[in-house]
C-alpha cells in the first residue's frame, strides 16, 4: 500500500462524530432549497427490531459547535438498503431483496418531508440483491449480482424499465455510473469495465475494458495505479465507495485537460482518503472500524459526511 501522507490542511480539518442508536447502511447529502439549509438522507437498520427506514434529518452545523441532527421524516422499507442516491426532486434507493424505490421529497413546508413513493419490484427485475444504482434526470440504471443491467424510466405516467443486458448469473455487476444522458459505465467481477451507449446496438456494451483489478484497486480509471511499474496497492482492504472530489477542482483549472479530478474513497479498514493523479494518497480520516459510505456536499463541497460501522456518523468540514 502506498503510504498515506499527512494532509497539509489536516490541522484545519474539523471532525465531529455523532453516535446513532441504529446501524447506518448509507448516507447522502440532500440538495438544499436555500443556502442556509443542510439536509441529510440516512438509511437505518435497527437490529433489535429488524426494521429498516429511510429518514431525512436537518443538520445544524454552526461553526465551533457540535453538529446536531434533527429527524424530520421517516419511511419504512421492506429490506436493508444496498445503494442510495439523491437529487433535489428524488431519493432513490435499492435493497438487498432486489427492489428499487423512489421517494419524492416535499419542499412545500418549511421543513422537508418524504412524500409519495414508487417501488419497482416486479418478478424478474433483479434476482437477489441490487448492487448499485445511479440516477440522471428521469432515468435510473441498476445493476446486480445476477448480472442484469436495467434502465428505469421515471418520465412517463408510470414507471417502467427495460433490460439492457442479462449476464444470466455468469457475471456480477457491482458498480454503475452515468457519464451522459446516453452513456453509462458498469463494473464488477470478472476483471472488466463496460461502457454502454444507448445510441449504439442494444444488448451489448459499446466498449469493454479488460484488466486484472481487485477490490483494493477500484479506481484505475482515475489514473491512479495505471503507470508503468506501479507496485503498490491503493488500500490494504476492500474499498466501499469512490467519488470525484470537486472541492479541489478550482486548484486544477489551470492544469492540462488530460489531468483528472482527484477522487475520494472509503475502505473496510476505516480510512477516508483523497487521491490525486501523480501524488501519494492523503488520509483525511482514520477510524477503528469500517467506513461504509460517505458523501461530499452537493452545494458546499467542503462538507463530507461518513457512515461508520459502529453505529455512528462522522462529519468533516474542510477549509
N, C-alpha and C positions, 0 to 999 in steps of 0.2 A: 504494500500500500504506500502511495506517496504520502510523505509526512505532511500533516496539516500544520500550516504555519499560522502563528497568531495574527489576527487581523489588526491593521494599523488603527482602525477606529473602534476596536473592541472595548476600549475604556469608556467610550461614549455610548455604547450599546446598552439600552435599558432592557432588562429581562424580568418579567413577572410570571410567577407560577400560580395557577388558580386550581386548587383541588376540586374535584367533582364527585358527586355521590354515585355516578354511574360511569360505565365504560364508554369512551368516546370513539366510535368507529370511524368518523370522518368529520372534517371541519372545513367550512368555506366562508370567506367574506361575502357579504351581500352588497351589491352596488347601492349606495345611499341615495335618497331623494333630495338631500341637501348636504352642503359642505360640512355641516356640524354634526351629522349623524353617523354612527357606526353600528352596523348590524352584522351578526354572525349566525350562520346556519350550522347547527350541530346535529349529528346523528348519534343517538344514545342507545346503549343496550344495558338493561337492568338485569343483572344475573340473579338477583333474589326472586324477581317475579317473571323472569324470562320474557320480558316485554321490550319492545323497540319503539322509538319515537324519533320523529324529525321535529326539531324545535328552532324557533327564531329567538335570539337574545339580542338586546341592545347592549352596547359596551360604553361605559363611562370611563374614558381613558384620559382623565385630566393630567396634565404634566405634574410630575413629582408626587403623584398619589397612586395608591394601589388600584389597578383597574377593577371595575365592578361589572359583572354580568347580570342582567335583569331579564328573566324569561318573559316573553311577550305572547307566544303562541306555540302550540304543540299539536302534532298529528300522529296518531299511532300507525305503525307499519306492521305488516304481517311477518317480516323477516329482517334479519340484520342487513345493513347497508354494505354493498361491495364497492360502489362508486358514487360520488356526489359532485354535481356541477350546479352553478348558479349564474343567473343573469338578472337584469333588472325586472324582467317580466316572468321569470320562470325559475323554479327549483326542480331539478331533475335528479333522480337517484335510482340506482338499480340495486337488486337484492341477491343474496345467495340462493334464494329459492327460484330465481330466474325471471322475476318480474321487473318491469321498467315503469317508473311512476313519475308523474309531473304534477306539481302543485303551483298554483298562481298566487304570489304574494299580493296582499291588498294594501295599497298605499293611501286609501281614501281617508282613513282616520289619522290622527296624529302619531299613532304607533302602527308599525307593520304587523299584519296578521296573516295567517295562512287561509287561503280561500278555497276555491274549487280544486278538486284533484282528479286526475285521469290515470288509469293504470293499463299497461299492455302486458297481459299475461296469458295470451292465447296458447292453446296447445300447439307446440312446435315452434313457438317464437324462439326460445332457447331451452336446451335440455341441461338442467343443472345451473350452477352459478353464472351470472353475468360478470365478467372480469372488469370491464371498463366501458364507460360511455363518454361521449363528448357532444356538446351542443353548439350549433352555429345557426343563428336566426331561427328558422322554423323546422330545422332538421336535426335529428339526433342519430348518431352512429353508435351501435352497441356491438361488442364482441364478447365471446365467452369461451369457457374451457371446452365446449363442444365443437369449436372450430367454426362456428357460424358468425357471419358478419351481416348485420341487419341495418337498414336505414328506416327510421321512423319519421313520418311527415306530420307536422303539427299545424300546417297552414290551412287545411281544409275544414269542412264542417265536422268531420270526425277524424280521430287519429287512425292512421293506417301505416303499414310497414311493408317493405319488400326485402326479400332475401338477396343480398349481393353475392354471397359465397357460402358454401357449406363444406367444411372440411371433413364431415362425416366422422368426427372424433379422431381423425388421424393427425390433426394438428390442434394446437391450443393457443388461442389468442389471449394476450394479457394486457394490451395497450391499444388505444386508438386516439387519433388527434386530427382535427380538421386543419387543412392548410389554406383552403379557399372554398367558396361556395360549391365548387365542383370536385375538389380533390381532398383526400384524407389519407393518412398513413395508419397502418396497423403493424403490430409486432407481437412476438410471442415465442413459444418454444419451437424448436426446430432450427435455431440459428438463422433467422431471416426476418427482414422487414419488407412490408409490401406497400406500394404506392398505388392508390386507386384513383382513377379519373372517370367520372360519370359520363364524360363525353366520348369515351372510348368504348370498345366492345364490352358488353356486360358479362359478368360471371368470372372474370379473371383480372388480376392486377395489371396495371399499365407497366409497372416496373417491380422487380424483386431484387433485394439486396441480400447477398449471402455473406455470412461472416461467423466466425467462431467466437460468439459473445456469451456472456454468462451473467447471472444476476448481480454480481459485484461490478459489472461494467456495462451499465444500461444506456449510456448516453454517447455512443460513438458518433452519432450524427452531429453532436455539438462540436466536434473536432478534438475533444479530449481523448487521449489514448490512441489516436489514429496515426501518430507519427511513427516513423521507422525506428525500430529499436525500443519501442515502448514496452517496458517490462513490469511496470507497477500496476497493481490493482487500484482503482479509484476508491474502493471501500473494502473493508475487511469482512463485511457481512452483506446480506441482501439489501438492495435499495428499494424503498417502497414508493417513492414519488419523486418526480423530476419536473421542474418548471423553469422557463426562461425568466430571468430577473431583469425587469425593465427599470429598476431603480438605478442601475449602472449604465443605462442607455445613453444618458446625457454625457457620460465620460468617454464614449467611444464614437461620437458623431463625426469627429474629425479623422477617424481611423479608416483604413481601406474598407470598401464594401465587402470584401471577402472575409473580414473578421466577424465572427459570430458573437451573438449576445452571450453574456455569462449565464450560467444555469445554477439553480439551487437544487439540492437534493436532501432527502432524509433517509435514514437507514435503520436497520434492525439493531445495530449496536449503539443507538442513541445519539447519532451525530447529525446535525444540520450544518451543511457546508455549502460554500459558494465556490464555483469552479469557473475560471476564465481561461480562454484559449491561450496556450503558451505560458501559463502560470501555475504555481502549486495551489492546491485546494486551500481555502480559508475556512477555518472552523468558526461557526457562529454560535453554536450551542452544543454542549455535551451533556447528556443525561445518563443516569444509571439504568435506564430502561429504553425500550424501542420508541422511536418517534414514528408513529404510524401514518400520519398525514400532516400536511401543512398547506398554507395558502398565503399568497402575497396580496396586500391590499390592492383593490382594483382602482381606487382613486388616489390613495396615498401609498405609493409603492414602498415607503419606508416601514410600513407596518407588516408584521408577519405573525401568524398565529399557528400553533402546532398542537396536535393531539398526542398525548403521551400514553404509553402502555399502562401506567399505573394510575388510571382514572384521574387525569389532570390535564390542564391546558397550560401552554407557555405562550406568552405574548412578548414579542420583541419589537422595539422601536429603534430604528436606525437614524442617525443624524442626517 
